[in-house]
Amino acid sequence: MKSIFLKAKKTFKESVILLRAIPAPVVALFVISVIAMNILANKTIYQSTYLAIDGGILISWLSFLSMDIVTKHFGPRASTRMSIFAVLVNMLTCFIFWIVSLIPTVEDYSAFNTIIGGTWFILLSSTIAFICSAILNNVLNYLTGKLFKKNPDGKLAFVVRCYVSTFVGQFFDNLIFAILCFTIFAPIFWDGFHWTFIQCVTCSLIGAGLELLLEVIFSPFGYMVTKRWKKDNVGQQYFDYVEASRNESAN
């Protein structure tokens, strides 16, 4: 029991140091994008017989680009911890929104309350989908980068690892969310409204393709950020702490 407590304490301390080490703009944009995805996912912006798209597709690329940048510089474990932090902040934000939606007012804010109050199964579905896809994205990004042994820090290595991990990660993020939310929960709680499995798959594929396109557009910016971070030794305190922990464990 004591060893579990010490390990948890060590993990918490490492996470605190990590969040201090990652430049604030990246963490802020990442957390905002996760919160925005949860809100925008409430709206289906297009639906046909074989295709359905929700509003979260417009912002999710930013989440994955942020994770790719952090994975490149700090590693997949660091990126996953940042993802968990964003999920916790999102859950806290949703809780505050829900409390505000319950506060009675003289004027009619029913439309506003419906939007910010959210839907519990959308939050649950998006949380499960995002955690699974974040871990997959971060690990796949890291492993793909290992294939470029001659020039692992080159632009080609960065864009390939981003493109591969983003497409796969986004596909499973969209698919897991769509299946949980629109084929399992929605028919029960939204008076029969639902997406078919084909719509879920096509939405996931097209969504991943569109998000990959945005990744292609903005990946040069991500590459410049990682180059700058390496040049400026960003996060050295975190790296020193991790190395010291490894040496302590080895001894």
One Martini backbone bead per residue (centre of mass of N, CA, C, O) as a GRO file, in nm:
protein
  251
    1MET     BB    1   0.058   0.063  -0.020
    2LYS     BB    2   0.302   0.252   0.004
    3SER     BB    3   0.406   0.218  -0.289
    4ILE     BB    4   0.153   0.334  -0.424
    5PHE     BB    5   0.167   0.613  -0.295
    6LEU     BB    6   0.452   0.689  -0.397
    7LYS     BB    7   0.386   0.660  -0.697
    8ALA     BB    8   0.158   0.869  -0.704
    9LYS     BB    9   0.330   1.104  -0.603
   10LYS     BB   10   0.536   1.093  -0.833
   11THR     BB   11   0.336   1.132  -1.067
   12PHE     BB   12   0.228   1.405  -0.976
   13LYS     BB   13   0.495   1.559  -0.978
   14GLU     BB   14   0.562   1.507  -1.276
   15SER     BB   15   0.304   1.647  -1.386
   16VAL     BB   16   0.361   1.927  -1.272
   17ILE     BB   17   0.630   1.970  -1.419
   18LEU     BB   18   0.519   1.933  -1.702
   19LEU     BB   19   0.305   2.172  -1.700
   20ARG     BB   20   0.540   2.378  -1.665
   21ALA     BB   21   0.711   2.302  -1.925
   22ILE     BB   22   0.482   2.349  -2.099
   23PRO     BB   23   0.379   2.575  -2.289
   24ALA     BB   24   0.095   2.754  -2.230
   25PRO     BB   25  -0.036   2.785  -2.517
   26VAL     BB   26  -0.065   2.479  -2.571
   27VAL     BB   27  -0.237   2.401  -2.328
   28ALA     BB   28  -0.465   2.603  -2.378
   29LEU     BB   29  -0.548   2.512  -2.665
   30PHE     BB   30  -0.602   2.221  -2.591
   31VAL     BB   31  -0.823   2.259  -2.377
   32ILE     BB   32  -1.015   2.426  -2.553
   33SER     BB   33  -1.056   2.209  -2.775
   34VAL     BB   34  -1.186   1.997  -2.589
   35ILE     BB   35  -1.425   2.168  -2.496
   36ALA     BB   36  -1.534   2.241  -2.780
   37MET     BB   37  -1.591   1.955  -2.878
   38ASN     BB   38  -1.813   1.892  -2.667
   39ILE     BB   39  -2.009   2.115  -2.765
   40LEU     BB   40  -2.015   2.066  -3.085
   41ALA     BB   41  -2.121   1.761  -3.069
   42ASN     BB   42  -2.434   1.841  -3.035
   43LYS     BB   43  -2.404   1.902  -3.350
   44THR     BB   44  -2.551   1.830  -3.654
   45ILE     BB   45  -2.437   1.951  -3.974
   46TYR     BB   46  -2.468   1.660  -4.122
   47GLN     BB   47  -2.720   1.446  -4.302
   48SER     BB   48  -2.738   1.123  -4.445
   49THR     BB   49  -2.751   0.806  -4.539
   50TYR     BB   50  -2.399   0.790  -4.537
   51LEU     BB   51  -2.383   1.069  -4.365
   52ALA     BB   52  -2.219   1.222  -4.069
   53ILE     BB   53  -2.176   1.546  -3.897
   54ASP     BB   54  -2.010   1.711  -3.648
   55GLY     BB   55  -1.880   2.006  -3.501
   56GLY     BB   56  -1.601   1.887  -3.386
   57ILE     BB   57  -1.435   1.884  -3.661
   58LEU     BB   58  -1.336   2.198  -3.646
   59ILE     BB   59  -1.124   2.136  -3.373
   60SER     BB   60  -0.971   1.853  -3.340
   61TRP     BB   61  -0.699   1.912  -3.485
   62LEU     BB   62  -0.572   2.078  -3.251
   63SER     BB   63  -0.539   1.849  -3.051
   64PHE     BB   64  -0.350   1.666  -3.229
   65LEU     BB   65  -0.125   1.872  -3.279
   66SER     BB   66  -0.052   1.913  -2.984
   67MET     BB   67   0.023   1.617  -2.927
   68ASP     BB   68   0.246   1.597  -3.144
   69ILE     BB   69   0.434   1.811  -3.025
   70VAL     BB   70   0.468   1.682  -2.742
   71THR     BB   71   0.565   1.403  -2.833
   72LYS     BB   72   0.823   1.496  -2.978
   73HIS     BB   73   0.953   1.637  -2.714
   74PHE     BB   74   0.835   1.454  -2.448
   75GLY     BB   75   0.643   1.230  -2.525
   76PRO     BB   76   0.376   1.010  -2.483
   77ARG     BB   77   0.332   1.033  -2.176
   78ALA     BB   78   0.307   1.340  -2.165
   79SER     BB   79   0.067   1.366  -2.362
   80THR     BB   80  -0.130   1.192  -2.195
   81ARG     BB   81  -0.129   1.370  -1.942
   82MET     BB   82  -0.240   1.618  -2.083
   83SER     BB   83  -0.506   1.481  -2.166
   84ILE     BB   84  -0.610   1.422  -1.881
   85PHE     BB   85  -0.615   1.713  -1.791
   86ALA     BB   86  -0.823   1.809  -2.004
   87VAL     BB   87  -1.052   1.621  -1.914
   88LEU     BB   88  -1.079   1.735  -1.626
   89VAL     BB   89  -1.145   2.023  -1.713
   90ASN     BB   90  -1.394   1.951  -1.879
   91MET     BB   91  -1.558   1.830  -1.646
   92LEU     BB   92  -1.560   2.086  -1.474
   93THR     BB   93  -1.696   2.268  -1.684
   94CYS     BB   94  -1.956   2.100  -1.716
   95PHE     BB   95  -2.042   2.127  -1.420
   96ILE     BB   96  -2.069   2.435  -1.420
   97PHE     BB   97  -2.271   2.456  -1.650
   98TRP     BB   98  -2.489   2.285  -1.511
   99ILE     BB   99  -2.534   2.468  -1.268
  100VAL     BB  100  -2.615   2.720  -1.430
  101SER     BB  101  -2.864   2.582  -1.576
  102LEU     BB  102  -3.025   2.550  -1.285
  103ILE     BB  103  -3.054   2.844  -1.247
  104PRO     BB  104  -3.291   3.054  -1.176
  105THR     BB  105  -3.490   3.282  -1.384
  106VAL     BB  106  -3.684   3.528  -1.510
  107GLU     BB  107  -3.575   3.475  -1.767
  108ASP     BB  108  -3.549   3.305  -2.073
  109TYR     BB  109  -3.284   3.028  -2.081
  110SER     BB  110  -3.338   2.751  -2.221
  111ALA     BB  111  -3.142   2.745  -2.462
  112PHE     BB  112  -2.887   2.801  -2.301
  113ASN     BB  113  -2.916   2.562  -2.098
  114THR     BB  114  -2.907   2.335  -2.310
  115ILE     BB  115  -2.620   2.391  -2.407
  116ILE     BB  116  -2.452   2.407  -2.128
  117GLY     BB  117  -2.572   2.151  -1.989
  118GLY     BB  118  -2.590   1.924  -2.165
  119THR     BB  119  -2.493   1.571  -2.218
  120TRP     BB  120  -2.397   1.296  -2.058
  121PHE     BB  121  -2.344   1.098  -2.310
  122ILE     BB  122  -2.154   1.291  -2.459
  123LEU     BB  123  -1.939   1.312  -2.245
  124LEU     BB  124  -1.880   1.010  -2.219
  125SER     BB  125  -1.814   0.951  -2.517
  126SER     BB  126  -1.587   1.168  -2.556
  127THR     BB  127  -1.401   1.070  -2.330
  128ILE     BB  128  -1.347   0.784  -2.424
  129ALA     BB  129  -1.255   0.855  -2.713
  130PHE     BB  130  -1.019   1.047  -2.639
  131ILE     BB  131  -0.843   0.866  -2.465
  132CYS     BB  132  -0.800   0.640  -2.673
  133SER     BB  133  -0.691   0.824  -2.910
  134ALA     BB  134  -0.456   0.955  -2.758
  135ILE     BB  135  -0.292   0.704  -2.702
  136LEU     BB  136  -0.273   0.614  -2.996
  137ASN     BB  137  -0.143   0.868  -3.114
  138ASN     BB  138   0.113   0.884  -2.933
  139VAL     BB  139   0.231   0.603  -2.992
  140LEU     BB  140   0.230   0.618  -3.305
  141ASN     BB  141   0.405   0.868  -3.328
  142TYR     BB  142   0.654   0.749  -3.189
  143LEU     BB  143   0.694   0.491  -3.366
  144THR     BB  144   0.721   0.638  -3.638
  145GLY     BB  145   0.976   0.802  -3.557
  146LYS     BB  146   1.165   0.543  -3.530
  147LEU     BB  147   1.201   0.501  -3.850
  148PHE     BB  148   1.386   0.772  -3.834
  149LYS     BB  149   1.722   0.731  -3.790
  150LYS     BB  150   1.880   0.952  -3.954
  151ASN     BB  151   1.624   1.189  -3.924
  152PRO     BB  152   1.420   1.245  -3.657
  153ASP     BB  153   1.419   1.587  -3.681
  154GLY     BB  154   1.288   1.609  -3.937
  155LYS     BB  155   1.032   1.702  -4.140
  156LEU     BB  156   0.947   1.427  -4.249
  157ALA     BB  157   0.916   1.286  -3.977
  158PHE     BB  158   0.702   1.475  -3.859
  159VAL     BB  159   0.474   1.456  -4.078
  160VAL     BB  160   0.437   1.149  -4.080
  161ARG     BB  161   0.369   1.109  -3.779
  162CYS     BB  162   0.124   1.301  -3.791
  163TYR     BB  163  -0.047   1.177  -4.019
  164VAL     BB  164  -0.079   0.892  -3.912
  165SER     BB  165  -0.183   0.950  -3.620
  166THR     BB  166  -0.420   1.134  -3.695
  167PHE     BB  167  -0.590   0.950  -3.872
  168VAL     BB  168  -0.621   0.715  -3.674
  169GLY     BB  169  -0.711   0.871  -3.423
  170GLN     BB  170  -0.956   1.016  -3.551
  171PHE     BB  171  -1.113   0.773  -3.640
  172PHE     BB  172  -1.152   0.647  -3.350
  173ASP     BB  173  -1.277   0.889  -3.221
  174ASN     BB  174  -1.526   0.908  -3.407
  175LEU     BB  175  -1.626   0.614  -3.382
  176ILE     BB  176  -1.665   0.585  -3.077
  177PHE     BB  177  -1.852   0.826  -3.044
  178ALA     BB  178  -2.076   0.754  -3.250
  179ILE     BB  179  -2.157   0.481  -3.132
  180LEU     BB  180  -2.223   0.568  -2.844
  181CYS     BB  181  -2.408   0.817  -2.901
  182PHE     BB  182  -2.583   0.747  -3.193
  183THR     BB  183  -2.642   0.414  -3.135
  184ILE     BB  184  -2.699   0.390  -2.816
  185PHE     BB  185  -2.816   0.657  -2.672
  186ALA     BB  186  -2.999   0.833  -2.864
  187PRO     BB  187  -3.245   0.631  -2.911
  188ILE     BB  188  -3.328   0.658  -2.604
  189PHE     BB  189  -3.301   0.998  -2.542
  190TRP     BB  190  -3.390   1.103  -2.867
  191ASP     BB  191  -3.645   0.978  -3.000
  192GLY     BB  192  -3.471   0.782  -3.218
  193PHE     BB  193  -3.226   0.919  -3.274
  194HIS     BB  194  -2.982   0.827  -3.535
  195TRP     BB  195  -2.707   0.636  -3.637
  196THR     BB  196  -2.560   0.453  -3.849
  197PHE     BB  197  -2.292   0.257  -3.901
  198ILE     BB  198  -2.224   0.382  -4.174
  199GLN     BB  199  -2.222   0.673  -4.074
  200CYS     BB  200  -1.996   0.634  -3.869
  201VAL     BB  201  -1.775   0.547  -4.070
  202THR     BB  202  -1.792   0.782  -4.276
  203CYS     BB  203  -1.748   1.003  -4.070
  204SER     BB  204  -1.468   0.904  -3.975
  205LEU     BB  205  -1.324   0.915  -4.248
  206ILE     BB  206  -1.389   1.207  -4.333
  207GLY     BB  207  -1.297   1.339  -4.074
  208ALA     BB  208  -1.004   1.240  -4.088
  209GLY     BB  209  -0.946   1.374  -4.362
  210LEU     BB  210  -1.004   1.670  -4.280
  211GLU     BB  211  -0.805   1.673  -4.038
  212LEU     BB  212  -0.558   1.606  -4.210
  213LEU     BB  213  -0.567   1.858  -4.383
  214LEU     BB  214  -0.520   2.051  -4.144
  215GLU     BB  215  -0.253   1.924  -4.064
  216VAL     BB  216  -0.105   1.995  -4.325
  217ILE     BB  217  -0.134   2.303  -4.296
  218PHE     BB  218  -0.013   2.317  -3.974
  219SER     BB  219   0.255   2.145  -3.945
  220PRO     BB  220   0.477   2.359  -3.999
  221PHE     BB  221   0.424   2.500  -3.732
  222GLY     BB  222   0.484   2.257  -3.550
  223TYR     BB  223   0.778   2.222  -3.641
  224MET     BB  224   0.879   2.502  -3.547
  225VAL     BB  225   0.818   2.456  -3.251
  226THR     BB  226   1.009   2.211  -3.202
  227LYS     BB  227   1.267   2.356  -3.287
  228ARG     BB  228   1.253   2.579  -3.074
  229TRP     BB  229   1.246   2.401  -2.823
  230LYS     BB  230   1.521   2.264  -2.869
  231LYS     BB  231   1.694   2.524  -2.880
  232ASP     BB  232   1.570   2.626  -2.581
  233ASN     BB  233   1.530   2.389  -2.379
  234VAL     BB  234   1.253   2.287  -2.333
  235GLY     BB  235   1.195   2.112  -2.034
  236GLN     BB  236   1.454   2.042  -1.859
  237GLN     BB  237   1.335   1.982  -1.580
  238TYR     BB  238   1.181   1.731  -1.668
  239PHE     BB  239   1.419   1.564  -1.778
  240ASP     BB  240   1.580   1.563  -1.513
  241TYR     BB  241   1.365   1.419  -1.342
  242VAL     BB  242   1.339   1.159  -1.509
  243GLU     BB  243   1.637   1.078  -1.491
  244ALA     BB  244   1.653   1.066  -1.181
  245SER     BB  245   1.433   0.847  -1.149
  246ARG     BB  246   1.577   0.625  -1.308
  247ASN     BB  247   1.834   0.612  -1.134
  248GLU     BB  248   1.687   0.545  -0.869
  249SER     BB  249   1.556   0.278  -0.970
  250ALA     BB  250   1.824   0.135  -1.050
  251ASN     BB  251   1.937   0.159  -0.742
   0.00000   0.00000   0.00000
